[in-house]
Amino acid sequence: MATIHKFVYVMILIVFQLLVVTECLPHRQCTVDSDCPNICHPPKVPRCFYYQCFCHIIYIVS
């Protein structure tokens, strides 16, 4: 009986972790840079790369 409870407990933890990981990923479908939501922290900016949104660092050359 205790092994069944442990198995169910472990399965709940695994499913919860998968749900958290899939919801927290910031990659979204896009076609241009303006389709990406602004979820990046400075100095990063959202960029569309191969139809996915990513945060890229802007390098300023002076």
Buried (B, 14 or more C-beta within 10 A) or exposed (E): EEEEEEEEEEEEEEEEEEEEEEEEEEEBEBEEEEEBEEEBEEEEBBBBEEEBBBBEEEEEEE
